[in-house]
């Protein structure tokens, strides 16, 4: 990365020529430069092993063992490569990958899908809000184990969180429900009023469906019960980035 310039490399494996062309055209007009390459499945593994690929797009029609081998190579790369399946609408969910996107039919479709991939790969600025320093450290550690790149900051209470969010660069907030001063719901309400585009995940150790329903009604993206784990974070982030679009 140099200054504000970011370049990503997308490797496409197994797509039909007509679909590859849509993705190639979309890559030329992305919000950041995207270098586009196509290889067959046999050549994908050594390319991924170089660690220079940011996004690997696989066709859902590839044999399961081929998809698994390519995905394993992407996971082993340093840094890890984002693995996304291109599939027809209504396809069953394929586990073990980072997302499934509906096959594009136009360049505009492909451009939208490319932006989803870019958003998922570029670091997201995250604020963890909890009055317990120990809990903030635990959440930070869990977030650091995510497959996605997160730039984590902390705030000890609601007012500090609102002041921090006013710089306008945050994408996601992990917000404790039970805090002194402004409680979780009051802080959530203010966040959505001042920064409606910021996604908020409510955290609590309380098992109460009414609290979860209230959090969703107030605009929370998700509700996580403590303790939670990196796999829970990754599932939530897939939703945040929009990485699953194939279901009706």
C-alpha positions, 0 to 999 in steps of 0.5 A, a space after each residue: 500500500 502506498 498512501 491511499 492507493 490500494 491494489 488487489 489481485 483477483 484470481 478466477 478459476 473455472 468460470 465460463 468465458 462469458 462470465 470471466 469477461 463480465 468480471 474482467 470488465 468490472 475489475 477495470 472500473 472498481 473503486 480501487 485497482 483490481 488486477 484480474 487473472 484467470 487460470 484453470 484449476 490445475 494451475 491455481 494452487 501454485 499461483 495461490 501458494 505465492 501469497 500474492 492473490 487477494 481474492 480467489 473466485 471459484 465456479 460452483 460447477 468445479 468438482 468438490 475435491 477440486 474446490 476443496 484443494 484450491 480452497 486449502 491452498 488459499 487458506 495456507 497462503 500468507 496472507 490468506 486469500 479470500 475464497 468466494 464461489 460464483 453460483 446460480 441463484 438458489 444454490 445450496 450453501 457451500 461451507 468452508 469458503 468465505 462467501 457465495 455470490 450470484 453469477 452476474 448477467 451484466 457488467 453492472 452485476 459484476 461491478 457490484 459483486 466486485 465491490 463486495 469482494 473489495 469491501 471484504 478484503 480491505 481492512 475494516 475499522 472496528 470499535 469495541 465498546 465495553 466498560 470492562 477492560 478485560 472484556 475489551 481485551 478478550 473481544 480484541 483477541 477474538 477479532 484478531 483471529 478472524 479471517 477478515 482484516 479488522 483494525 480494532 480500537 476501543 472505548 470504555 463507555 458510550 460517550 467516548 464511543 460517540 466521540 470516537 465515531 465522529 471521525 467518520 471512518 468506522 464501519 463496525 461497532 461491537 457494543 456491550 449491552 450493560 454499561 454505566 452512563 449511557 447503556 447499550 440501547 441508548 448508545 445504539 440509538 445515538 450511533 444510528 442517529 449520528 452515523 446511520 451507515 455504521 453497523 452495530 453488533 450488540 454484545 451481552 452475557 444475558 440470555 433474553 430473546 426480548 433483548 435480542 429482538 429489541 436490539 434488532 428493532 433498534 437497528 443492530 446488525 447482530 446480537 452476540 451472546 458472550 462468550 462468542 468465538 472467531 467462527 461466530 465473528 466470521 459468520 457475522 462479517 459475511 453478513 456485514 460484507 454481503 458475501 452470501 447473495 445466492 439464496 432467494 
